[in-house]
Amino acid sequence: MGRVRDDARSAVYWGAAHGLPRVAVRAAARRGDLQGRLIVAGAGGGEVWEAVEQVRAAGPLYRGRFAFLTVDHAVTREVLASGDFRAGSPARAGGLLGALMARTAPDVLHPMEPPSLLVTEPPTHTRHRQLVSRVFTARAVQNLRARTEQIASELLDGLATAEPVDLVATYCALLPVTVISEILGVPPGERPRVLALGSAVAPSLDFGLGLRQFRSVTAAMRDFESWLTGHLAWLRHEPGDDLLSQLIVARDQDGGLDESELKSIAGLVLAAGFETTVNLLGNGITLLSRHPEQLGRLRGQPELWPGAVEEILRIDPPVLLTGRISTRELDLRGVTVPAGTYVVTVLAGANRDPKVFAEPATFDVARANARDHVSFSAGRHFCLGASLARMEGEVGLRAFFDRYPDATLLPGARRRANRVLRGWSRLPASLS
């Protein structure tokens, strides 16, 4: 009976969180709702730019069938940084479906549910963030640069005899997972499992999943939590000079964290520490391969590399969109936003706002203000690992094109089937 009850509970949650919204979004898109069109366009990693520009033409804040939506750079920054908005999933915005989801949610740590750093707010968010932020400062990341260059070189050595090669599986994924694993004390033998679990859990950030995929993702989250429990237990007996060992001290000696908070922070930092950078590297290789004149500029002016990474982040960001919930009724660009309303900020759209970026659809590695993008969010939820991602992007891309200047992308590339994360799941290439 317990299994039957759990399956029924799981099905009810899936229906409220994924099944009904998916049907409603498709119906809304057919009726011309721009939010629906954007979501449908992004399904399966599809191109969203036509839908983005339709939203832009409708004004700085579009009232969709399910939420407010903005692709405006200024509005996006305001929503992300304002104390009048809080982080959280649409379920946390309330309503009948939200209440149903809260009652039937799986008993597993989820990146979009407390105590995840993605959705907590001060003072809890501030306290948790301070525990991990020092290893991601610009100075700390700079100290990792030489080791990252060494890892990149070793991975590229391994590509020399394997052709054609899937660059995502053999390089873009392995570089960041190796770096973050060393920061967090994950032994080499465990890293393939961490990579597989992180990839399997990533769709938990998406919505509109089929029932089978939802159950698969939920099972992966349970497996990831189980692995974390075992790994943290091992570190308690074999502590090292790594971040997770230090978090365990905060948990066991200082009482700064409870066990669920410890696992949530550890899991998020580990998974987020490579998931978005995989996308950055794949997107960067694709953009530079498709724009050889820009790659030529970098070869002639290598000092442009840091700015080139910012331009890659701007024009094809690793995260398509995020959202916030209003904490009170407020006026936003002349539009009344009721309390408890979900506002979707389309980061990729804000990054192409012509009021901020001249010729926004043009890829220009020398763009002076490329760093004004919002790909790492803004405000108190600004990406904790932004400095690390920037460094890994620069090191990883430069090393790849220096080692394999004649690399060519081959047919068969495949986008990630995710409406939130933007990247490649497969990127076949010839290296000579």
C-alpha positions as CSV (number, residue, x, y, z in Angstrom):
1,M,0.0,0.0,0.0
2,G,2.9,2.4,0.8
3,R,4.2,2.1,-2.8
4,V,0.8,2.7,-4.3
5,R,0.3,5.7,-2.0
6,D,3.7,7.1,-2.9
7,D,3.0,6.6,-6.7
8,A,-0.4,8.4,-6.4
9,R,1.2,11.3,-4.5
10,S,3.9,11.5,-7.1
11,A,1.4,11.6,-9.9
12,V,-0.7,14.3,-8.2
13,Y,2.4,16.5,-7.7
14,W,3.5,15.9,-11.3
15,G,0.1,16.8,-12.6
16,A,0.1,20.1,-10.6
17,A,3.7,21.0,-11.3
18,H,4.2,19.7,-14.9
19,G,1.2,18.1,-16.5
20,L,-1.5,20.8,-16.2
21,P,0.9,23.7,-16.8
22,R,2.3,22.0,-19.9
23,V,-1.2,21.7,-21.4
24,A,-2.1,25.2,-20.4
25,V,1.0,26.7,-21.8
26,R,0.5,25.0,-25.2
27,A,-3.1,26.2,-25.3
28,A,-2.1,29.7,-24.4
29,A,0.6,29.7,-27.1
30,R,-1.9,28.7,-29.7
31,R,-4.1,31.6,-28.6
32,G,-1.2,34.1,-29.0
33,D,0.0,34.5,-25.5
34,L,3.6,35.6,-25.8
35,Q,4.7,33.9,-22.6
36,G,3.3,30.6,-23.9
37,R,5.0,31.1,-27.2
38,L,8.4,31.7,-25.5
39,I,8.1,28.6,-23.4
40,V,7.0,26.5,-26.3
41,A,9.8,27.9,-28.5
42,G,12.4,27.0,-25.8
43,A,11.2,23.4,-25.4
44,G,13.9,21.0,-26.4
45,G,16.5,23.7,-26.4
46,G,14.9,25.4,-29.4
47,E,15.6,29.0,-30.6
48,V,13.7,31.6,-28.7
49,W,14.8,34.9,-30.3
50,E,11.7,35.6,-32.4
51,A,9.5,35.1,-29.3
52,V,11.9,37.3,-27.2
53,E,11.6,40.2,-29.7
54,Q,7.8,39.8,-29.7
55,V,7.8,40.2,-26.0
56,R,10.1,43.2,-26.3
57,A,7.7,44.9,-28.8
58,A,4.9,44.5,-26.3
59,G,6.6,46.7,-23.7
60,P,9.0,46.6,-20.8
61,L,6.6,44.4,-18.7
62,Y,4.3,41.9,-20.4
63,R,1.3,40.4,-18.6
64,G,1.1,36.8,-19.8
65,R,-1.4,34.2,-19.1
66,F,0.5,32.8,-16.2
67,A,2.9,35.5,-15.0
68,F,4.5,38.8,-15.8
69,L,7.4,38.6,-18.3
70,T,10.2,41.0,-19.1
71,V,13.1,41.1,-21.6
72,D,14.0,44.7,-20.7
73,H,17.5,45.1,-19.2
74,A,16.6,47.8,-16.6
75,V,13.4,46.0,-15.5
76,T,15.3,42.7,-15.2
77,R,18.0,44.2,-13.0
78,E,15.4,46.0,-10.8
79,V,13.3,42.8,-10.3
80,L,16.4,40.7,-9.5
81,A,18.0,43.2,-7.1
82,S,14.9,44.7,-5.4
83,G,13.9,43.8,-1.8
84,D,10.3,43.9,-3.1
85,F,10.8,40.6,-4.8
86,R,11.9,37.2,-3.4
87,A,13.3,34.1,-5.0
88,G,11.2,31.0,-5.3
89,S,9.5,28.6,-7.7
90,P,6.1,29.4,-9.2
91,A,4.6,27.0,-6.6
92,R,5.7,29.4,-3.9
93,A,3.6,32.1,-5.5
94,G,0.5,30.5,-4.0
95,G,-2.8,29.6,-5.5
96,L,-4.6,26.2,-5.7
97,L,-1.9,24.5,-7.7
98,G,0.8,25.9,-5.4
99,A,-1.0,24.6,-2.3
100,L,-1.5,21.2,-3.9
101,M,2.2,21.0,-4.8
102,A,3.2,21.9,-1.3
103,R,1.1,19.0,0.1
104,T,2.4,16.4,-2.4
105,A,6.0,17.4,-3.0
106,P,8.5,14.5,-3.0
107,D,10.5,14.2,0.3
108,V,13.8,14.9,-1.4
109,L,16.2,17.9,-1.5
110,H,15.3,20.0,-4.5
111,P,17.3,23.0,-5.9
112,M,14.2,25.1,-6.1
113,E,12.9,24.5,-2.6
114,P,14.3,25.6,0.8
115,P,16.9,25.3,2.2
116,S,18.5,25.7,-1.3
117,L,20.5,28.9,-1.7
118,L,18.6,29.5,-5.0
119,V,15.4,30.3,-3.1
120,T,16.2,31.3,0.5
121,E,16.3,34.9,1.5
122,P,18.1,36.9,4.2
123,P,19.1,36.3,6.9
124,T,19.3,32.6,6.1
125,H,20.6,33.2,2.6
126,T,23.2,35.6,3.9
127,R,24.4,33.2,6.6
128,H,24.7,30.3,4.2
129,R,26.3,32.3,1.4
130,Q,29.0,33.6,3.8
131,L,30.0,30.0,4.6
132,V,31.0,29.3,1.0
133,S,31.7,32.6,-0.6
134,R,35.4,32.9,0.4
135,V,36.5,30.1,-1.9
136,F,34.9,31.8,-4.9
137,T,36.4,35.3,-4.5
138,A,38.4,36.7,-7.4
139,R,41.6,36.2,-5.5
140,A,40.8,32.6,-4.6
141,V,39.8,31.8,-8.2
142,Q,43.0,33.4,-9.5
143,N,45.0,31.0,-7.3
144,L,43.2,28.1,-9.1
145,R,44.1,29.4,-12.6
146,A,47.4,27.5,-13.0
147,R,45.8,24.2,-11.9
148,T,42.8,24.8,-14.2
149,E,45.3,25.3,-17.1
150,Q,47.0,22.0,-16.2
151,I,43.6,20.2,-16.1
152,A,42.7,21.6,-19.5
153,S,46.0,20.6,-21.0
154,E,45.6,17.0,-19.7
155,L,42.1,16.7,-21.1
156,L,43.2,18.1,-24.4
157,D,46.0,15.5,-24.5
158,G,43.4,12.8,-24.2
159,L,41.5,14.1,-27.3
160,A,44.4,13.8,-29.7
161,T,43.8,10.1,-30.6
162,A,40.0,10.2,-30.5
163,E,38.4,11.6,-33.6
164,P,35.7,12.5,-34.3
165,V,35.0,13.6,-30.7
166,D,32.0,14.7,-28.7
167,L,33.4,17.9,-27.1
168,V,30.7,18.0,-24.4
169,A,31.4,14.6,-23.1
170,T,35.2,14.7,-23.4
171,Y,36.1,18.3,-22.6
172,C,33.3,20.8,-21.8
173,A,31.9,18.7,-19.0
174,L,35.1,17.2,-17.6
175,L,37.0,20.5,-17.1
176,P,34.6,22.2,-14.7
177,V,33.6,18.9,-12.9
178,T,37.3,18.2,-12.2
179,V,37.9,21.8,-10.9
180,I,34.9,21.9,-8.6
181,S,35.6,18.4,-7.4
182,E,39.1,19.4,-6.3
183,I,37.6,22.4,-4.5
184,L,35.1,20.3,-2.7
185,G,37.2,17.2,-1.9
186,V,35.5,14.7,-4.3
187,P,38.0,11.9,-5.1
188,P,38.8,11.2,-8.8
189,G,37.0,7.9,-8.7
190,E,33.8,9.5,-7.7
191,R,33.8,12.2,-10.3
192,P,32.2,10.3,-13.2
193,R,29.2,9.5,-10.9
194,V,28.9,13.1,-9.7
195,L,28.9,14.2,-13.4
196,A,26.2,11.7,-14.3
197,L,24.1,12.5,-11.2
198,G,24.4,16.3,-11.8
199,S,23.3,15.9,-15.4
200,A,20.4,13.6,-14.4
201,V,19.2,16.1,-11.8
202,A,19.5,19.2,-14.1
203,P,16.0,18.9,-15.5
204,S,14.6,19.5,-12.0
205,L,15.1,23.2,-12.9
206,D,12.7,22.8,-15.9
207,F,9.0,22.4,-16.0
208,G,6.6,20.6,-18.3
209,L,8.3,17.3,-17.8
210,G,6.6,14.1,-18.8
211,L,5.6,11.8,-16.0
212,R,8.3,9.2,-16.8
213,Q,11.0,11.9,-16.9
214,F,9.7,13.5,-13.7
215,R,10.0,10.2,-11.9
216,S,13.5,9.6,-13.4
217,V,14.6,13.0,-12.2
218,T,13.1,12.5,-8.8
219,A,15.0,9.2,-8.5
220,A,18.2,10.9,-9.6
221,M,17.7,13.6,-6.8
222,R,17.3,10.8,-4.3
223,D,20.5,9.1,-5.6
224,F,22.4,12.4,-5.5
225,E,21.2,13.0,-1.9
226,S,22.2,9.5,-0.9
227,W,25.7,10.0,-2.5
228,L,26.1,13.3,-0.6
229,T,25.2,11.6,2.7
230,G,27.8,9.0,2.1
231,H,30.4,11.4,0.9
232,L,29.9,13.8,3.8
233,A,30.2,10.8,6.2
234,W,33.5,9.9,4.6
235,L,34.8,13.4,5.0
236,R,33.9,13.4,8.6
237,H,36.3,10.5,9.1
238,E,38.8,11.7,6.5
239,P,38.6,15.5,6.5
240,G,40.8,17.5,4.0
241,D,41.6,21.1,3.2
242,D,38.5,21.5,1.1
243,L,35.2,23.4,1.3
244,L,33.0,20.5,2.3
245,S,35.2,19.5,5.1
246,Q,35.0,23.1,6.4
247,L,31.2,23.1,6.1
248,I,31.1,19.9,8.2
249,V,33.0,21.7,10.9
250,A,30.4,24.5,10.8
251,R,27.7,21.8,11.1
252,D,29.3,19.7,13.8
253,Q,31.1,22.2,16.0
254,D,29.6,25.6,15.5
255,G,26.0,24.5,15.0
256,G,25.8,26.8,12.0
257,L,24.0,24.4,9.8
258,D,21.5,21.5,10.3
259,E,22.0,18.3,8.3
260,S,19.5,19.2,5.5
261,E,21.1,22.7,5.1
262,L,24.6,21.1,4.9
263,K,23.5,18.7,2.2
264,S,21.6,21.3,0.3
265,I,24.5,23.7,0.1
266,A,27.0,21.0,-0.7
267,G,24.8,19.6,-3.5
268,L,24.0,23.0,-5.0
269,V,27.6,24.2,-5.0
270,L,28.8,20.9,-6.5
271,A,26.2,20.7,-9.2
272,A,26.1,24.4,-10.0
273,G,29.8,24.4,-10.0
274,F,30.0,22.6,-13.3
275,E,26.5,22.6,-14.9
276,T,26.5,26.2,-16.1
277,T,30.2,26.1,-17.1
278,V,29.6,23.1,-19.3
279,N,27.1,25.3,-21.2
280,L,29.5,28.3,-21.3
281,L,32.3,26.2,-22.8
282,G,30.0,24.5,-25.4
283,N,28.3,27.8,-26.4
284,G,31.7,29.5,-26.7
285,I,33.2,26.8,-28.9
286,T,30.1,26.9,-31.1
287,L,30.1,30.7,-31.4
288,L,33.8,31.0,-32.2
289,S,33.6,28.2,-34.7
290,R,30.7,29.8,-36.5
291,H,32.4,33.2,-36.4
292,P,36.0,32.5,-37.5
293,E,36.7,36.3,-38.0
294,Q,36.1,36.8,-34.3
295,L,38.4,33.8,-33.4
296,G,41.0,35.4,-35.7
297,R,40.8,38.7,-33.7
298,L,41.5,36.7,-30.5
299,R,44.5,35.0,-32.0
300,G,45.9,38.4,-33.0
301,Q,44.8,40.1,-29.8
302,P,44.8,37.6,-27.0
303,E,44.2,40.4,-24.5
304,L,40.6,40.3,-25.8
305,W,39.9,36.9,-24.3
306,P,38.3,38.0,-21.0
307,G,36.0,40.3,-22.9
308,A,35.2,37.5,-25.3
309,V,34.0,35.3,-22.5
310,E,31.7,38.1,-21.4
311,E,30.3,38.5,-24.9
312,I,29.7,34.7,-25.1
313,L,27.8,34.9,-21.8
314,R,25.8,37.9,-23.1
315,I,24.7,36.5,-26.5
316,D,24.1,32.9,-25.5
317,P,23.9,32.7,-21.7
318,P,24.0,29.3,-19.9
319,V,20.7,30.2,-18.1
320,L,17.8,31.4,-20.3
321,L,15.5,32.8,-17.6
322,T,14.8,33.0,-13.9
323,G,11.9,34.5,-11.8
324,R,11.0,36.3,-8.7
325,I,7.8,36.7,-6.6
326,S,6.6,40.1,-5.5
327,T,6.3,40.6,-1.7
328,R,3.8,43.5,-2.0
329,E,1.7,45.3,-4.5
330,L,3.9,47.7,-6.4
331,D,4.1,49.8,-9.6
332,L,6.7,48.6,-12.1
333,R,7.0,50.8,-15.2
334,G,3.4,51.9,-14.9
335,V,2.1,48.4,-14.4
336,T,0.5,47.3,-11.1
337,V,2.0,44.1,-9.9
338,P,-0.1,42.5,-7.2
339,A,1.5,40.9,-4.1
340,G,2.5,37.3,-4.6
341,T,2.8,37.6,-8.4
342,Y,5.5,35.7,-10.3
343,V,7.7,37.8,-12.6
344,V,9.8,36.0,-15.2
345,T,13.1,37.7,-16.1
346,V,14.3,36.4,-19.5
347,L,18.1,36.9,-19.0
348,A,18.8,36.1,-22.6
349,G,16.4,38.8,-23.7
350,A,17.7,41.4,-21.4
351,N,21.2,40.7,-22.8
352,R,20.0,41.7,-26.2
353,D,18.2,44.9,-25.2
354,P,19.1,47.5,-27.9
355,K,18.8,50.3,-25.4
356,V,22.0,48.9,-23.7
357,F,23.8,46.9,-26.4
358,A,24.4,48.3,-29.9
359,E,23.5,45.7,-32.6
360,P,22.6,43.3,-29.9
361,A,22.3,40.2,-32.1
362,T,25.9,40.7,-33.4
363,F,28.7,38.6,-31.8
364,D,31.6,41.0,-31.1
365,V,34.5,39.8,-28.9
366,A,35.7,43.4,-28.5
367,R,32.3,44.7,-27.4
368,A,33.1,47.4,-24.8
369,N,30.1,46.9,-22.5
370,A,29.6,43.1,-22.8
371,R,30.1,42.7,-19.1
372,D,26.8,44.6,-18.5
373,H,25.0,41.3,-19.2
374,V,22.8,39.8,-16.5
375,S,23.7,36.1,-17.2
376,F,24.8,35.7,-13.6
377,S,21.6,37.4,-12.2
378,A,21.9,40.5,-10.0
379,G,21.5,41.5,-6.4
380,R,21.8,39.2,-3.4
381,H,21.3,36.1,-5.7
382,F,24.2,37.0,-8.0
383,C,25.9,33.8,-9.0
384,L,28.3,32.7,-6.3
385,G,30.6,31.1,-8.8
386,A,30.7,33.8,-11.4
387,S,34.5,34.5,-11.0
388,L,35.2,30.7,-11.2
389,A,33.0,30.4,-14.4
390,R,34.7,33.3,-16.0
391,M,38.1,32.0,-15.3
392,E,37.2,28.4,-16.5
393,G,35.6,29.8,-19.6
394,E,38.7,31.9,-20.6
395,V,41.2,29.1,-19.7
396,G,39.1,26.3,-21.3
397,L,38.3,28.1,-24.6
398,R,41.7,29.6,-25.1
399,A,43.4,26.3,-24.4
400,F,41.1,24.4,-26.8
401,F,41.6,26.8,-29.8
402,D,45.3,27.1,-29.1
403,R,45.7,23.3,-29.2
404,Y,43.4,22.6,-32.0
405,P,43.3,25.7,-34.3
406,D,41.8,23.7,-37.2
407,A,38.9,22.1,-35.2
408,T,35.7,21.9,-37.1
409,L,32.2,21.2,-35.8
410,L,30.4,18.3,-37.4
411,P,26.7,17.6,-38.1
412,G,24.8,16.0,-35.2
413,A,25.1,18.7,-32.6
414,R,22.2,18.6,-30.1
415,R,20.9,21.3,-27.8
416,R,20.0,20.4,-24.2
417,A,16.3,19.6,-23.8
418,N,15.7,22.2,-21.1
419,R,13.7,25.4,-21.0
420,V,15.9,27.0,-18.3
421,L,19.5,25.8,-19.0
422,R,20.9,26.7,-22.4
423,G,23.7,24.6,-23.8
424,W,24.7,21.6,-25.8
425,S,24.2,18.0,-24.9
426,R,26.3,16.8,-27.8
427,L,28.9,18.7,-29.9
428,P,30.7,16.4,-32.4
429,A,33.9,17.8,-33.9
430,S,36.9,17.0,-36.0
431,L,40.1,18.3,-34.5
432,S,42.3,18.3,-37.6
